[in-house]
């Protein structure tokens, strides 16, 4: 039996060949993009602009800020961690100019109780109750906190100078607040690195965030800052000057700075600052003990939680970001936004690659038993495959290097071994993100599909000290 002149076996080989050619070609395009970032970072490193120099001790020892600093923490069902987060902030940031706004929902009394327990009479903490039942979206909760800040400023007759965003599970760095306060003297938006902490009970799922952020916040954001592209906010460890946040709110019909329908309002916030002419900076500095000044936290430790979180990121950045933010005004902006939005396409290529691996095994078996004839790949396709293999090894080497620089060589090796895990999570998240995006056309409103947190890093006093010796957290427990 033939179909259009080809036997079923010939069709099988033809489809496999075309998929292989398609995937190999577009993997090469992605590899060239990564090489451009790699060599840009190497140039910055060679010229002394890609390191993490020590922060002036005079800044870390400041007991007063240059003005009021408002910390906005949106919450929903965070009773397991919010008390420790706020308590730790109050302990390591003793400055009286600090005000912490914790956003809670009326139908989440457990979180309210935990937040109030953390305050323990400290007037620097304000519990803000949303006028809606939760959960809405994180952006909507942030807008409620922003209104509370405006009300306080009007009542007190003075404005905050900086606004800092954090999540309910963050372990903040003692030097971060004075650094952000100082940095906003010459910038409108500042982002500090994020460092996921390894978890002894989830080496593979939670662990894969370690290498992703190590490379993203050790290389990609550094290059992005250097080329003058708009910097996305990570939603934690980022600060915005109060005047530009006020101007941003004025551009929206509801007089609020965040898009309540956005799933990645933090990402859009950073880009909007640049669109308004604001100056943005990504800062990698170390304190006097050599520790990277960053926000640390536990990331999802189960497959379902990791997929749900990355679904939200892909939906918000790749799809909503395309709709809401366009492509920027400079070549650097267009390049970086294209990188931001290639996640679904990258996941499709990965899915094809794993399918081809399975088909290759089947093809070998059928050739061995004589059902299919032996095939020979063309010289051009062989060359393309060898280049892709070399690029895979190159990527693995970079991933090892950046992970080792923060977590030690054992986590560096694990970073390479976890590449298939990260790929599978990306594929699963992309499928869900595409489905969610298509559902939005039917009027399905996105809600806060947040990650549940059941423990806080401050429960383990060695969480900060471990990084000083570049050792994984679980080795110190």
N, C-alpha and C positions, 0 to 999 in steps of 0.2 A: 504494500500500500504506500502510495506517495501523496504528498500534499504540496501542490505548486511545484512539482518536480523533485521534491526532497523526501527522503524516507524519514520516519520518526527519529531514527538514530542521528541522521544528518541534521534535522531540526534541533535536536538536543545539543549537539556540538556547536551549531551556529549560534543559538541563543546564548550558550555559555561563553563563546568567544566574544560576542558583542557586549555582553555584560562586563567581561574582563577588560575589554578595551575601554569601555565607558568609565568604569571605576578607576582604572590605572591612570587615565588621562586627567580626571578631575582630582584624584589624589595628588598628582604632580602639581596641579595648579595650587592646591592648598599648601603643598610643601614649599613652593616658591614663595608664597605669602609668608609662611613661617620663617623661611630663610631671611627674608627682608627684615623681619623683626629681630631675628638672631644677630645678624651682622650690624644692625643699627645699635643693638645693645652692646655688642663688642666694641664698637666705635666709642660709645659713651663711656664704657668701662675703661678703655685705653686713654681717654681724655679726662678721666677723673670725675665723670658726671653720673656714674651708675653705682656708686658705692653706698654705704650707710655710715656716714661719718658720725662721730660723737657729738651729742648736743651740748651746748654751753651749759655748764653746771649752774650758772647764775639763773638760767631760765627754770631749771628743774627745782631749784630751791626757793622760788618765789612763793611767798605766803599770801600774796594778794594778786588778784587779777586786775587788768586795766579797766574792767567794767563788768557789769553783770553778765553771767553766762547761764543760759537756759538749756537744760538737758531734756529732750523730749523722748519718752519711752512709751510707745503704744503697747497694750497688752490684751490678751484674750486667753483665759484659762492658763495662766502662768503662775499659779500658786506655789508650784514646786521650786521656782527659781527666783521670783521677783524680790523676795525678802533679802536673799543673799546678794543679789545684784545691787540693790539700793544701799544695803549696809556696807558693802565693799566700796561703793562710790563715796559714801560719806566718810569712810575711814581714810581712803588714800587721797581724796580731794577735800582737804579741810578748809579751803578758801570760803570765806563768808559770802562772797559774791555769787556763789553757786546756787542755782535753783533747779530742782529736779521735778519735772512734771510727769506723773505716771497716769496714763489714760486707762480707765477701767469702764466696764459696761455694767448697767444696773442688774443684769441677769447673770453676773459672774461675781457673787459675793466672796468666794474663796480667794480670788486674786486681790480684791479690795482689802480683805482682812490681812493678807500677807504683806501687802504694800504698807498698810498702816502700822503693822508691827515693825517693819523696817524703819519707818520714820521715827517712832518712839519719842515723839515730842520735838524732833528737830524741825525747826521752822523753815529749813531749806527745802523740804519736801512738800509738794502739793499733790493730793490725790484728786484727779479730775474725773467726774462721772459723766459719761456720754449720755446724751439725751435720746439715744436710740438703743434698741435691744441689739446685742451682739450675736455673732460677729458681723460687722459690715466689711470694710476693707481696712488694711493697715493705713492707707492714705487718708481714708475718712477719719480714722482715729487720730492721726497726726493733725488733721485740720481742726479737730475739736481741741487738741492741746494748744494749737496755735491761737485759737480764739481765747483760751484761758490765759495765755501769755499776754495777749493784747489787753484783756480786761485788767490784769495785774499792772501792766505798764500805765494804763489810763488812770487807775486808782492811785498808784504810787507817784505818778508824775515823772517817771524816768524809764528809759528803754534799756533793754538788754543790748549788749554789744555783739555777742555771738550766740548762735543757736546750734547745739550739737545733737546729732541723732544717734540713738542707741537702741538695741533690742533688749528684751527682758532677761536674756540669758548671758549677757556679755560680762567678761572679766576685763575691766578697764585697766590701763596702765597708769601708775602714779604720775608719770611725766607727761601723759597725753594732754591733760587739760591746760597746764601752763604753756605747752608747746603750741597747741591750737590757738590759745589766746595771743601768743606772740606772733604766730604766723599770719593771722588775719589783720595785722597792721599793714601788710603789703600785699594782701590777696583778698578775694571775696569768697573763695571756697577752698577748703583744704580737706584732703583725704589722707588718712593714715593707713598703713597696711593692716590686713586681717590675717590672723594666724589660727587656723583650726588646730585643736589639741588632739593628739592621738588618744584612742580609747582602747584599753586592754581587751575589752569584750567585743570589739568590732574592728579588727585589723583591716578587713577588706572593704567594708562599706564606708564607715566613718573615716577610715584611713585615706581613702582616695581623694578626699577634700584637701588633705595636707599638701600633696604635690600640685594639685590644681591651683591653689592659692599661692603656694611658694613660687611657682613659675609666673602666674598672672601678676601678682603684686611685687615680684622681684624683677620681672623683665618687661612684660607687656605694658603695664601702667607707667613704668619708667620711660619707655619709648614713647608712649602716648603723650606724656607730659613734655618730652623733649621736642616732639614734632609740632607742638602747639595745638593738638586736637583737643576737643572738649573732653573733660574727664567725667566719667559717670561716678555717682556716689554709690558706695557699697551699702548704705543704709545704717552703718555703724562706724564709729570712729571718724565721722566726718563733721565738719563745722562750716557754717555759712554766716557771713556777716549779716547782721540784723537789717541794715538798710536795703540790701539787695533782696532779702527775703520779703520785705515789705513791698518792694517794687514788683516782685514776682506775684504776690497776692493780688495786687491791683490789676494785673493783666487778666485775671479770671473773673467770670461773672459772679461767682459766689464769694469773692474777696478772700479766697483761701489759696495758699501756695501750692497745694498738692492736688493732682487730678484724682478724685475719689474713685474713679473707675479703673485706674491704672493698677496693674499687678506688680509693677516694678517702679513705683513712684520715686524711689531713691535714684535709680538709673536716670530717669527723665529729669530729676532735679538738677543733677550735675550738668547735663547738656543744656538745660534752659538757662543756667547761670552764664554759660559761655555765649549763648545766643543773645543775651542781654548786654553783652560787652564786659562781663565780669572776668576777673583774673582768677584762674584756678591753679592749684599746686598739689602734687602728690609728693609726700615727704617720707623718706626712709632715713631714720636717724636712730642712733643708739644712745642709751643713757650712760652714766659714768661706769656702770658695771659691765657694759658691753651688750646688754639686752636690747633687742629690737623694740622700739617704742611702737606698740601695735595693740589692737583689740583682739583678745583671745576668747574662744568659746568652743563648746562641743557642737559638732554638726550631727545631722541624722545618722543613727547607727543601724537602722534597718533598711532593707531594700525598698519597701513601700514608702517609707518616709523620704528617702533620698530621691526616689522617682517623683513623688509629689512636689518636693521642693524644686527640683530642676524643671519640672513641667511648668511651674509658675514662672521661673526665670526665663525659659524659652518663649513661653506665651507672651510675657511682658516685654522682653527685649527684642526678640526676633520679629514678632507680629505687631504688637501694639506700638513698639518703638518705631517701626517702619511707618505705621499710620500717623503717629503723633509727632514724630521728630524729624522726618525727612532725612536728608543726606548731608546737612551742614552746608557751610559756605566755603570751605577750603578743601584742598586735595587731601590733607591729613585727616580732616573730619570724615570725608567720604571713605577713605581707606579703613579707618578704625570702625566706622559704623557698619561697613560691609563685613568686617571681621566679627562684630557683635552679632550679626544676623545670619551668619552662615551655619549656625547650630543645626537647624532641621535638615539642611542639605548634607552637612557632614554626617549626621546620623543615618541618612538614607544611604550614603556611600559605605558607611560601616556595615549596615545591614546587608548590602549587596556583597561586601567583602566576605562576611561570614557565610552567606549563602554560597558563594563561589568556593569557599573552603570545603563545604559539605558536598557540593557538586563535583569537586576535584576528586574527593575520595570515592564517590560513586562512579565517576568516569574511569578511574584507575581500575576499580573492580570489574567494570564491564569490559574494559580492554583486556584485562587479564584472562577472563573467561571466554573471550573471543566474540562477544556480542557487538562491541564497537571496534572499528578499526583504530589503530594507533594514529595519533595526530601529532603534527609538528607545528609549533608556534612560529610565526614569522619572526625574522630578526629584529624588526622594529618593536614588536610587542615584547619580545624577550628583553630588549634594552630598557624599555619602559618599566617592566617589572623589576629589573635589577636596580634601576634608579629609585623606585619606590621602596624597595627593601633597604637600600642605603639610607634613604630619608627616614624610614622607621627606626633604624638603629641610631641615627643622628638625634631624633626626637627623644628616644629613650635615654641617650646620654645626657641631654639637657635636663630632662626630668629628674634623673638621678642627681645631677649636680646641684640644682636648685633646692631639691628636697634635703639632700645631705647638708647643705649650708645652714639649714635651720634645725633639722631634727636629728642629724647624725647619719652615719653611713648605713646603719641597719634599715632605717626608714627609707633611705635612698634606694637600696636594693628592693625593698617592698614596693616602692613607687613604680619600678619597672614591672614587677610581677603583677601589680594591680591594673595595668593598662587594659587588659580585657574586661575587668570588672567595670572600670569607668566607661568603656565603650558600650557595654550592655545596658548600663544605667542611662546613658545618653540616648540609645536607640529607644528604650522604653519611654523615656520622658518626651522624646520628640513625637512619638505616636500619640501620646496623650495630649500634648500641646496642640498638635494639628487638629485633633478632634475637638478640643475646647475652643479653639479659634473658630472653627466652622460652626460650632453651636452658638457662638456669639452673634452670628448673622441671623439666627432665629430668635434673638432677643434674650438669650440666657445671660443674666447679669453675673459677672464674676464675684465671688465672695472670698473671704480671707481663709484660704486653704493652708493654714499655717502648720508649722512643725511643732509637735509636742515636745516639751523638755521636762525631764524628771530629775535632773541633778545639775549642780552648778560647779564650775571649776574651783571656786573658792573653798569647796569641801576638801580639796587636796592642796594643802599649803605649798607643795613643791611645784605647782603648775607653772609659776613664773621662774622659779629657780632652775628647773630642768633645762630650760632653753639656754641658760648661761653656759652650760657645759655641752650644749648641742647634743643632748641625750633625749630619747623619747620619754614621754610622760609616764608610761606604764612601768618603766624601769625604776622610777623613783617612788612609787606608791608603797 
